[in-house]
Amino acid sequence: MTDWVSLDQQYILPTYNRLPIAIAEARGNTLTDTEGNSYLDLFTGLAVNVLGHSHPKVLAALHEQGEQFLHVSNKFLNPPAIELARRLVENSIQGQVFFSNSGAEATEAAVKLVHKWTQAEGKGKHGFIVMRKSFHGRTLGAVRLTRQPGVYQDFPQPDYPVYEVEPNDIDALRELCERERPAAILAEPILGSGGVQPLSTAYLQEIERLCQEKGILCCMDEIQTGIGRTGHLFAYQHAGIQPDLILFAKGVGGGLPLGGIIAGERTAHLFKPGDHGTTFAPSPLSAALGNAVLQVLLEDGGLEEGRRNAEHLWTRLSQLKEKYPSLVQAIRGQGMMIGIHTSLAPKEASQLQQTLLTDGFLVDIAQQTVIRLLPPLTLTPQETDRFTNHLAKRLAEIATKGGTTP
């Protein structure tokens, strides 16, 4: 039997701490490893597979586009990409789309576009306001905006100013806007890597109000929260605001690399030929899969199905919180983006993750002690019950041992 762990350690740079399973197949909401073990996927490739794995509409688009063409230069028109851009704009803000290959590249494009706006129309304004513990990517431009020391470390950083503010602190946000004259506020509607911490409706609406009052660009990082994950196509829509710039990625490509920005009317006119570009994005194949994803979500009832399934999951998790209040401090998030905030020590939370993996459930850990759930919108009530029953069993064991895992 192939020793995938040893081969991975020998040939791939160790930039991730991997769980010791090698995936052989994925169908629906289930992953199967090379040893035949099955796992309910509550991680979805870090919020990518919003429709689960091998969805029939996505597979049909894969085969259809694969038989036509896989790549063309951006020197030519790309019908799947044009159609995807139309769908995104018509279901968000009026503007235009720039496609990238990833979320970090979407952030890079946003940085350049905000700079263009600053030079052309926002003179006297500089830099970004971002949230403490936010995550916007790992490339050098994006990591400047990411507010997690373990991520940005001491890598060389671009020289544009970044101002950090505590999430949901309206007074601090107002004071910062008065003192520093930023060009843009960049916010994840729900901080994902930062521990699944939602920004309140009032806070998001205050961001919009300040941006309008002071001539600042309102930028929403929807890389993890977007493409149906929270119950709307984009999470900012729950607050009823209108951003100037939207960053997207992860779920939009149906499992293939794709990201980008939607530039609203204040900024869409600023990029000219040569200002930015990429060889591969938008991949016609990724764009075709993106069209299939949006068709399922927006036309075939996928968003409604996801909301119903999420409601059942939230109900079951709330019951666990009531039963084990000393272990489960809070359930935060929205839709199928959930953080179970525990009172466990980091080693205990990691052990719980490993135990759940043995039980056949794949979950993530954020900020060391938050069990992060990013399930597919297709997670059934039966699958939810199976997971929450196992989680309840494991929490009971921890409670019996006085809060300490084996």
Rosetta blueprint (number, residue, H / E / L):
1 M L
2 T L
3 D L
4 W H
5 V H
6 S H
7 L H
8 D H
9 Q H
10 Q H
11 Y H
12 I L
13 L L
14 P L
15 T L
16 Y L
17 N L
18 R L
19 L L
20 P L
21 I L
22 A L
23 I E
24 A E
25 E E
26 A E
27 R E
28 G E
29 N L
30 T E
31 L E
32 T E
33 D E
34 T L
35 E L
36 G L
37 N L
38 S E
39 Y E
40 L E
41 D E
42 L L
43 F L
44 T H
45 G H
46 L H
47 A H
48 V L
49 N L
50 V L
51 L L
52 G L
53 H E
54 S L
55 H L
56 P H
57 K H
58 V H
59 L H
60 A H
61 A H
62 L H
63 H H
64 E H
65 Q H
66 G H
67 E L
68 Q L
69 F L
70 L L
71 H L
72 V L
73 S L
74 N L
75 K L
76 F L
77 L L
78 N L
79 P H
80 P H
81 A H
82 I H
83 E H
84 L H
85 A H
86 R H
87 R H
88 L H
89 V H
90 E H
91 N L
92 S L
93 I L
94 Q L
95 G E
96 Q E
97 V E
98 F E
99 F E
100 S E
101 N L
102 S L
103 G H
104 A H
105 E H
106 A H
107 T H
108 E H
109 A H
110 A H
111 V H
112 K H
113 L H
114 V H
115 H H
116 K H
117 W H
118 T H
119 Q H
120 A H
121 E L
122 G L
123 K L
124 G L
125 K L
126 H L
127 G L
128 F E
129 I E
130 V E
131 M E
132 R L
133 K L
134 S L
135 F L
136 H L
137 G L
138 R L
139 T L
140 L H
141 G H
142 A H
143 V H
144 R L
145 L L
146 T L
147 R L
148 Q L
149 P H
150 G H
151 V H
152 Y H
153 Q L
154 D L
155 F L
156 P L
157 Q L
158 P L
159 D L
160 Y L
161 P L
162 V E
163 Y E
164 E E
165 V E
166 E L
167 P L
168 N L
169 D L
170 I H
171 D H
172 A H
173 L H
174 R H
175 E H
176 L H
177 C H
178 E H
179 R H
180 E H
181 R L
182 P L
183 A L
184 A E
185 I E
186 L E
187 A E
188 E L
189 P L
190 I E
191 L E
192 G L
193 S L
194 G L
195 G L
196 V L
197 Q E
198 P E
199 L L
200 S L
201 T H
202 A H
203 Y H
204 L H
205 Q H
206 E H
207 I H
208 E H
209 R H
210 L H
211 C H
212 Q H
213 E H
214 K H
215 G L
216 I L
217 L E
218 C E
219 C E
220 M E
221 D E
222 E L
223 I L
224 Q L
225 T L
226 G L
227 I L
228 G L
229 R L
230 T L
231 G L
232 H L
233 L L
234 F L
235 A H
236 Y H
237 Q H
238 H H
239 A H
240 G L
241 I L
242 Q L
243 P L
244 D L
245 L E
246 I E
247 L E
248 F E
249 A L
250 K H
251 G H
252 V H
253 G H
254 G L
255 G L
256 L L
257 P L
258 L L
259 G E
260 G E
261 I E
262 I E
263 A E
264 G E
265 E L
266 R L
267 T L
268 A L
269 H L
270 L L
271 F L
272 K L
273 P L
274 G L
275 D L
276 H L
277 G L
278 T L
279 T L
280 F L
281 A L
282 P L
283 S L
284 P H
285 L H
286 S H
287 A H
288 A H
289 L H
290 G H
291 N H
292 A H
293 V H
294 L H
295 Q H
296 V H
297 L H
298 L H
299 E H
300 D L
301 G L
302 G H
303 L H
304 E H
305 E H
306 G H
307 R H
308 R H
309 N H
310 A H
311 E H
312 H H
313 L H
314 W H
315 T H
316 R H
317 L H
318 S H
319 Q H
320 L H
321 K H
322 E H
323 K H
324 Y L
325 P L
326 S L
327 L L
328 V E
329 Q E
330 A E
331 I E
332 R E
333 G E
334 Q E
335 G L
336 M L
337 M E
338 I E
339 G E
340 I E
341 H E
342 T E
343 S L
344 L L
345 A L
346 P H
347 K H
348 E H
349 A H
350 S H
351 Q H
352 L H
353 Q H
354 Q H
355 T H
356 L H
357 L H
358 T H
359 D H
360 G L
361 F E
362 L E
363 V L
364 D E
365 I E
366 A E
367 Q L
368 Q L
369 T L
370 V E
371 I E
372 R E
373 L E
374 L L
375 P L
376 P L
377 L L
378 T L
379 L L
380 T L
381 P H
382 Q H
383 E H
384 T H
385 D H
386 R H
387 F H
388 T H
389 N H
390 H H
391 L H
392 A H
393 K H
394 R H
395 L H
396 A H
397 E H
398 I H
399 A H
400 T H
401 K L
402 G L
403 G L
404 T L
405 T L
406 P L
